[in-house]
Amino acid sequence: MRPTPLPNNQAAHPHQFALFGQRRFAPFFGTVFLGAVNDNLLKFAIALLLTYQVSVPWLPPQVVGPALGAIFILPSVLLSATAGQWADKLDLTRLMRMAKSAEIVMMLLASWALWQHKVGLLLLCVFLSGVHVTVFSTSKYAYLPRHLSAGELTGGNGLLEMGTFTAILLGTLLGGVLMAPHVGGVGLLTAVLLGVAVCGRVCAQYMPVTPSMSPALRINWNPLAETWRNLDRIHHQPVLLMCLLGISWMWFFGAVFLSLFPLLAKTVLHAQEDIASMLLVISSVGVAGGALLCEYVSRGRRSEAPSLGLVLLGGLGMGVFGLDLSWVINHIAHDPGMASISAYTMHDFAVRPLHWRGVVDQVLMSMSIGLFSVPLYAQMQYLAEPARRARVIAANNILNAVFILLCALMTWALSAAGWGVGAIFATCASLHLVVLLVTLWWQPVLWHQSMALVRRWCGT
């Protein structure tokens, strides 16, 4: 069954921040948020250690980043189908508590490996961290519709996406700070890793029971066969299939821009790593802001199903502001004044108005990603059959990994062909607009619900 709508006499418009005061959401949010912080903190700290402090012949510094990224995402491809089945078969809260207990053991192992500089064990810990992410990326989206009403799904997913991107940013920044020798080095880093893991396990203990929807499910240990079976069932629900493909496309689009920020900072802006970090901060804050706006902009009621009305608005923003950002980058790259800059500073940024235009584009494009993705997640949860919901989400996770891989291949091919950052961004944004038009033709529901949202805002 679908989430039970609340009576119409309750608040006409849901208030997502009120969920932070309720047991059905607050401990869950804390559990997911702290887990995401720890996963990204560990991954980035290991990347810094293997890049700057510990070197082995079989893992040169220039391939550390891509190698860790591949190891981290590998469990999503291999284990998502199985994780989805377990999430449907077991009590979701119990499964997440088990994962948090395992995280403490994993962080103990990682702490010892960091102290001893055991490279093989560090790579194993990155893989185990990817397993932790795989379990939670399936369980967290299956948990929300079990405890939130239909009208609360947009706000709840907005908070969850805001928390996810904030946690990724916080974990990455903490990893850089804690690995600095003058701050504390490995000693302080391991203390934080263990402390955050324990706090996450405490939060999980206060989550309400979430009984299994399919206790008699027999586990299919063949991930390819199980994934194909789930996609075949989804194929007969075109709107649900559109939601899954839309979410995966969002990750493709975002990965193009995020993966090229270091190259943009180095080759176009002639800047150091701090500027690349600033670009990451801007994007993360933008996505989080857009996610939080979804509930207010959608103007939904607690008794209503989540709407797709914001998807078209967010999709247009992603394409338009992405194209303008590529135009700005192209003009910066051909600016004669930039060629004379050996070390890009904030003063160089401030005196060039075009650079401010690029920041505005980046913020609005990132906010558009939040507006685009949150309604798709909410609609996916609402439409998925409750007894199979976790397996649908698991199939989506695998599609996400495939699309991110395709993004990496496209970016590599265009870079190898000599295309600059601006040209690659323009290609991605243009391709996105084409995909959006094709989707509107395939599923007119996007247009109809967008117009319904406009009418609601106009009071007609």
Secondary structure, 3 states (H helix, E strand, C coil): CCCCCCCCCCCCCCCHHHHHHCCCCHHHHHHHHHHHHHHHHHHHHHHHHHHHHCCECCECHHHHHHHHHHHHHHHHHHHHHHHHHHHHHCCHHHHHHHHHHHHHHHHHHHHHHHHHCCHHHHHHHHHHHHHHHHHHHHHHHHHHHHHCCHHHHHHHHHHHHHHHHHHHHHHHHHHHHHCCCCCCHHHHHHHHHHHHHHHHHHHHHCCCCCCCCCCCCCCCCCHHHHHHHHHHHHCCCHHHHHHHHHHHHHHHHHHHHHHHHHHHHHHHCCCCHHHHHHHHHHHHHHHHHHHHHHHHHHCCCCCCCCCCHHHHHHHHHHHHHHHHHHHHHHHHHCCHHHHCCCCCCHHHHHCCHHHHHHHHHHHHHHHHHHHHHHHHHHHHHHHCCHHHHHHHHHHHHHHHHHHHHHHHHHHHHHHHCCCCHHHHHHHHHHHHHHHHHHHHHHCCHHHHHHHHHHHHHHCC
